[in-house]
């Protein structure tokens, strides 16, 4: 299977401007050739700490090309397998959780090979339209303030705005105020009132599928960012989606080994803690987790995907100037991920009793 080719062409003066300030979000004009189709784009760097890596990640704005308005090209530089993000997002889809689609591509800029990248679908109005979902506001959790709490973990002070930590992708200012009301209610209602009112705000079953996905893949940062919130205007309920899942399957954000038992089965954040404090919700989460451990988070389900992704991008690594000297590590990653999967599944099965 051949990877799609993405060729970006940018004038030298614009390329110099892009490189002059890593933290400038203002895009520069360029053009993008996807296989044989060429379109005009705006190009900028994406991410936070990843901008400092030698292999850059990019945000591409298009002008409604094939129903798309933007693309995210992730370098996956700290993941020695280059597949954890996609493996995770596809896993979320398999357990019935809304998740952005993704695919590996080979990128060049002005004829110079930049290597293997992961193209991530943007979670926006086109994401909803593609899935025949009702319109609704979408928020990206962009920093640790998106912890569903009244207090910022950044400075341990009360938030001045309860929607702090979120970037509104679609929707109106009034939707931000509704989100603030939701956060206020989940922090200030008593246990009995919370149990009766939360089902009118949150798709609880969907939230527990997401929670189980975060816990299984062990994305330690996934509880206070690396997610998106969507309020389905058909149901009026919030749903939660994964985003940026390269620090998973046994490695952290620096690509270092993370013990399989680092993250507890209950997960974290204020909303999760309040839900699991209710007996009937805790039981519901336990049954969802048990089903996923039986059907989805298994060697039989995951191993073919690992080997397919690995073998698909393997031929392109010799052309990737940033990882071509790490191919020996890349080749060991399928076994590393599978061992994590086995150890993590055993750990979670043993701790199902913690949810009694």
C-alpha positions as CSV (number, residue, x, y, z in Angstrom):
1,X,0.0,0.0,0.0
2,X,1.4,3.4,-1.1
3,X,1.2,6.4,1.1
4,X,-0.5,9.5,-0.3
5,X,2.0,12.2,-1.2
6,X,1.6,15.8,0.0
7,X,3.9,18.3,-1.7
8,X,4.0,21.9,-0.3
9,X,5.4,24.7,-2.4
10,X,6.2,28.0,-0.6
11,X,8.0,31.1,-1.8
12,X,11.5,31.4,-0.1
13,X,10.5,34.8,1.4
14,X,7.4,33.3,2.9
15,X,9.3,30.3,4.1
16,X,11.8,32.5,5.9
17,X,9.0,34.4,7.5
18,X,7.5,31.1,8.8
19,X,10.8,30.0,10.2
20,X,11.6,33.3,11.8
21,X,9.1,32.8,14.7
22,X,8.1,29.4,15.9
23,X,5.3,30.8,18.1
24,X,3.7,33.0,15.5
25,X,0.3,31.6,14.5
26,X,-0.2,33.9,11.5
27,X,-0.1,31.7,8.4
28,X,1.9,32.2,5.2
29,X,0.6,31.5,1.7
30,X,1.6,28.3,0.0
31,X,0.2,25.7,-2.4
32,X,-0.4,22.0,-1.7
33,X,-0.3,19.2,-4.2
34,X,-2.1,16.1,-3.0
35,X,-1.1,13.4,-5.4
36,X,-2.0,15.2,-8.7
37,X,-4.4,17.9,-7.4
38,X,-3.0,21.3,-6.5
39,X,-4.7,23.8,-4.2
40,X,-3.9,27.1,-2.6
41,X,-3.4,27.0,1.2
42,X,-2.4,29.0,4.3
43,X,0.4,27.3,6.3
44,X,1.5,27.6,9.9
45,X,3.1,25.6,12.6
46,X,0.9,23.7,15.0
47,X,1.1,22.5,18.6
48,X,2.8,23.8,21.7
49,X,6.1,22.2,22.9
50,X,6.3,20.2,19.6
51,X,7.2,23.4,17.7
52,X,10.7,23.2,19.2
53,X,11.3,19.7,17.6
54,X,13.5,19.6,14.5
55,X,10.6,17.9,12.6
56,X,7.8,20.4,12.6
57,X,4.0,19.8,12.6
58,X,1.8,21.9,10.4
59,X,-1.7,23.4,10.3
60,X,-3.1,23.8,6.8
61,X,-6.1,26.0,6.0
62,X,-7.8,25.2,2.7
63,X,-10.7,26.9,0.9
64,X,-13.3,24.1,1.0
65,X,-11.3,21.6,-0.8
66,X,-13.4,18.4,-1.1
67,X,-15.4,19.5,1.9
68,X,-12.4,20.3,4.0
69,X,-11.4,23.7,5.5
70,X,-8.3,22.6,7.4
71,X,-5.9,19.8,7.9
72,X,-3.4,18.9,10.7
73,X,-0.1,17.3,9.8
74,X,1.5,15.8,12.8
75,X,5.2,14.9,12.7
76,X,4.8,12.2,15.5
77,X,8.5,13.0,16.2
78,X,8.6,11.7,19.8
79,X,6.8,8.4,19.0
80,X,9.3,5.9,17.8
81,X,6.6,3.8,16.2
82,X,4.9,6.8,14.4
83,X,1.6,4.9,14.8
84,X,0.4,5.4,18.3
85,X,-1.8,8.4,17.5
86,X,-3.7,6.6,14.7
87,X,-3.8,3.3,16.6
88,X,-5.5,5.2,19.5
89,X,-8.0,7.2,17.4
90,X,-9.0,4.1,15.5
91,X,-9.4,2.2,18.8
92,X,-11.8,4.9,20.0
93,X,-13.8,4.5,16.9
94,X,-14.0,0.7,17.5
95,X,-15.5,1.2,20.9
96,X,-18.2,3.5,19.7
97,X,-16.7,6.8,20.6
98,X,-16.6,9.8,18.2
99,X,-13.1,10.2,16.9
100,X,-11.3,12.0,14.1
101,X,-10.1,10.0,11.2
102,X,-6.4,10.0,10.3
103,X,-4.0,8.6,7.8
104,X,-0.3,8.5,7.2
105,X,1.1,10.6,4.3
106,X,4.5,11.4,2.9
107,X,5.3,15.1,3.0
108,X,7.8,17.2,1.0
109,X,8.3,21.0,1.1
110,X,9.8,22.7,-2.0
111,X,11.0,19.3,-3.2
112,X,12.8,18.4,0.1
113,X,11.5,15.2,1.8
114,X,10.1,15.9,5.2
115,X,9.1,12.4,5.8
116,X,6.1,10.4,7.2
117,X,3.3,12.5,8.8
118,X,-0.1,11.8,10.2
119,X,-2.9,13.7,8.6
120,X,-5.5,14.4,11.3
121,X,-9.1,15.3,10.5
122,X,-10.2,18.6,12.1
123,X,-13.1,18.3,14.6
124,X,-15.4,21.0,13.2
125,X,-18.7,21.5,11.3
126,X,-17.4,19.4,8.5
127,X,-16.7,16.6,11.0
128,X,-20.3,16.7,12.1
129,X,-21.7,17.0,8.5
130,X,-19.6,14.0,7.4
131,X,-21.2,11.8,10.1
132,X,-24.7,13.2,9.7
133,X,-24.6,14.6,13.3
134,X,-26.7,17.6,14.4
135,X,-25.1,21.0,14.5
136,X,-23.6,22.0,17.8
137,X,-20.7,23.9,19.4
138,X,-17.3,22.3,19.6
139,X,-14.6,23.2,22.1
140,X,-10.9,22.2,22.0
141,X,-9.3,21.6,25.4
142,X,-6.0,23.4,24.9
143,X,-4.5,23.5,28.3
144,X,-4.8,22.2,31.9
145,X,-7.5,24.7,32.8
146,X,-9.9,22.3,30.9
147,X,-10.1,20.2,34.0
148,X,-13.9,20.5,34.7
149,X,-13.0,22.3,37.9
150,X,-13.6,25.8,39.4
151,X,-9.9,26.0,40.2
152,X,-7.0,26.3,37.8
153,X,-4.3,23.6,38.3
154,X,-1.8,26.0,36.7
155,X,-1.8,28.5,39.6
156,X,-4.2,26.8,42.0
157,X,-6.4,29.9,42.0
158,X,-10.1,30.3,41.2
159,X,-10.7,30.6,37.5
160,X,-11.9,34.1,36.3
161,X,-13.8,32.3,33.5
162,X,-15.1,28.8,33.8
163,X,-14.6,28.1,30.1
164,X,-10.9,28.9,30.5
165,X,-8.7,26.2,28.9
166,X,-11.1,25.8,25.9
167,X,-10.9,27.2,22.4
168,X,-14.3,27.5,20.8
169,X,-14.0,25.9,17.4
170,X,-17.6,26.3,16.3
171,X,-20.6,28.0,18.0
172,X,-21.3,31.4,19.6
173,X,-20.2,33.3,22.7
174,X,-23.5,32.1,24.3
175,X,-22.3,28.5,23.9
176,X,-19.2,29.3,26.0
177,X,-21.5,30.6,28.7
178,X,-23.5,27.4,28.6
179,X,-20.3,25.5,29.0
180,X,-19.4,27.6,32.0
181,X,-22.9,26.9,33.5
182,X,-22.3,23.2,33.0
183,X,-18.9,23.4,34.8
184,X,-20.4,25.4,37.6
185,X,-23.3,23.0,38.2
186,X,-21.1,19.9,38.2
187,X,-18.9,21.5,40.9
188,X,-21.6,23.0,43.2
189,X,-24.5,20.5,43.3
190,X,-24.9,18.0,46.0
191,X,-24.6,14.3,45.3
192,X,-28.3,13.6,45.0
193,X,-29.0,16.6,42.8
194,X,-25.9,15.8,40.6
195,X,-27.2,12.3,40.1
196,X,-30.6,13.6,38.8
197,X,-29.4,16.6,36.8
198,X,-26.2,15.3,35.1
199,X,-28.1,13.1,32.6
200,X,-29.7,16.3,31.1
201,X,-26.3,17.7,30.5
202,X,-24.0,14.8,29.5
203,X,-24.2,11.7,27.4
204,X,-23.0,9.5,30.3
205,X,-22.7,6.3,28.3
206,X,-20.6,8.0,25.7
207,X,-18.5,9.7,28.3
208,X,-17.7,6.3,29.9
209,X,-16.7,4.9,26.5
210,X,-14.3,7.8,26.1
211,X,-13.0,7.3,29.7
212,X,-12.4,3.6,29.1
213,X,-10.5,4.5,25.9
214,X,-8.3,7.0,27.8
215,X,-7.6,4.5,30.6
216,X,-6.9,1.6,28.2
217,X,-4.5,3.5,26.0
218,X,-3.0,5.2,29.1
219,X,-3.0,8.8,27.9
220,X,-2.1,10.4,31.2
221,X,-2.7,13.9,29.8
222,X,-6.0,13.0,28.3
223,X,-8.2,14.1,31.2
224,X,-7.5,17.8,31.2
225,X,-6.6,18.4,27.6
226,X,-6.1,16.3,24.4
227,X,-9.9,16.2,24.0
228,X,-12.7,18.1,22.4
229,X,-16.2,18.7,23.7
230,X,-19.3,18.7,21.3
231,X,-22.8,19.7,22.5
232,X,-25.2,17.8,20.3
233,X,-28.1,20.2,19.6
234,X,-30.3,17.2,18.9
235,X,-30.0,15.9,22.4
236,X,-28.7,18.9,24.2
237,X,-26.0,16.7,25.7
238,X,-22.2,17.1,25.8
239,X,-20.1,14.4,24.1
240,X,-16.3,14.1,24.4
241,X,-13.8,13.2,21.8
242,X,-10.1,12.2,21.8
243,X,-7.4,14.4,20.2
244,X,-3.6,14.0,19.9
245,X,-2.9,10.5,21.3
246,X,0.7,9.9,20.5
247,X,1.7,9.6,24.2
248,X,0.0,6.2,24.6
249,X,0.5,2.5,24.4
250,X,3.3,2.5,27.0
251,X,5.2,5.7,26.1
252,X,4.9,9.3,27.5
253,X,5.0,12.6,25.7
254,X,8.8,12.4,25.4
255,X,8.7,8.9,23.9
256,X,10.0,7.3,27.1
257,X,8.7,4.1,28.5
258,X,5.7,4.4,30.9
259,X,4.8,1.6,33.2
260,X,1.6,-0.3,32.3
261,X,0.2,0.4,35.7
262,X,0.9,4.2,35.8
263,X,-2.8,5.2,35.3
264,X,-5.5,3.8,37.6
265,X,-8.7,2.3,36.2
266,X,-10.8,5.2,37.6
267,X,-8.9,7.9,35.6
268,X,-8.9,11.5,36.8
269,X,-10.6,14.9,36.6
270,X,-13.5,16.4,38.5
271,X,-16.2,15.2,36.2
272,X,-15.0,11.7,36.3
273,X,-14.7,11.7,40.1
274,X,-18.2,13.0,40.5
275,X,-19.7,10.4,38.1
276,X,-17.9,7.5,39.7
277,X,-19.0,8.6,43.1
278,X,-22.5,7.6,42.1
279,X,-23.1,3.8,42.5
280,X,-25.2,3.3,39.4
281,X,-22.8,5.3,37.2
282,X,-19.8,3.4,38.6
283,X,-21.5,0.1,37.8
284,X,-22.2,1.4,34.3
285,X,-18.6,2.3,33.7
286,X,-17.5,-1.1,35.0
287,X,-19.7,-3.0,32.5
288,X,-18.5,-0.8,29.7
289,X,-14.9,-1.3,30.6
290,X,-15.4,-5.1,31.0
291,X,-17.0,-5.3,27.5
292,X,-14.1,-3.3,25.9
293,X,-11.5,-5.6,27.7
294,X,-13.4,-8.6,26.3
295,X,-13.9,-7.4,22.7
296,X,-11.7,-4.5,21.7
297,X,-8.7,-4.1,24.0
298,X,-7.3,-7.5,23.0
299,X,-4.3,-8.8,21.1
300,X,-6.6,-10.4,18.6
301,X,-8.3,-7.1,17.8
302,X,-5.2,-4.8,17.9
303,X,-2.3,-6.9,16.6
304,X,-3.4,-6.9,12.9
305,X,-3.8,-3.1,13.0
306,X,-0.3,-2.7,14.5
307,X,1.4,-4.8,11.9
308,X,-0.6,-3.2,9.0
309,X,0.3,0.3,10.1
310,X,4.0,-0.7,10.7
311,X,4.4,-2.4,7.4
312,X,2.7,0.4,5.5
313,X,5.0,3.1,6.6
314,X,8.2,1.0,6.9
315,X,9.3,1.5,3.3
316,X,9.2,5.3,3.6
317,X,11.4,5.7,6.7
318,X,14.6,5.6,4.7
319,X,13.4,8.8,3.0
320,X,12.5,10.5,6.3
321,X,15.5,12.6,7.2
322,X,14.4,12.9,10.9
323,X,13.9,9.2,11.7
324,X,16.0,7.3,9.2
325,X,18.6,6.6,11.9
326,X,16.0,5.2,14.3
327,X,14.6,2.4,12.1
328,X,16.1,-0.3,14.4
329,X,14.0,1.1,17.2
330,X,10.9,1.5,14.9
331,X,11.2,-2.2,14.1
332,X,11.0,-3.2,17.8
333,X,7.9,-1.1,18.5
334,X,5.2,-3.6,17.4
335,X,6.4,-6.0,20.1
336,X,6.8,-3.2,22.6
337,X,3.2,-2.1,22.0
338,X,1.8,-5.6,22.2
339,X,3.6,-6.3,25.5
340,X,2.1,-3.1,26.9
341,X,-1.3,-4.2,25.7
342,X,-1.0,-7.6,27.4
343,X,0.3,-6.1,30.6
344,X,-2.3,-3.3,30.7
345,X,-5.2,-5.6,30.0
346,X,-4.2,-7.9,32.8
347,X,-3.8,-4.9,35.1
348,X,-7.2,-3.5,34.3
349,X,-9.0,-6.9,34.7
350,X,-7.5,-7.3,38.1
351,X,-8.7,-3.8,39.1
352,X,-12.3,-4.1,37.8
353,X,-13.0,-5.0,41.4
354,X,-12.0,-1.4,42.4
355,X,-15.2,-0.3,40.7
356,X,-17.5,-2.3,43.0
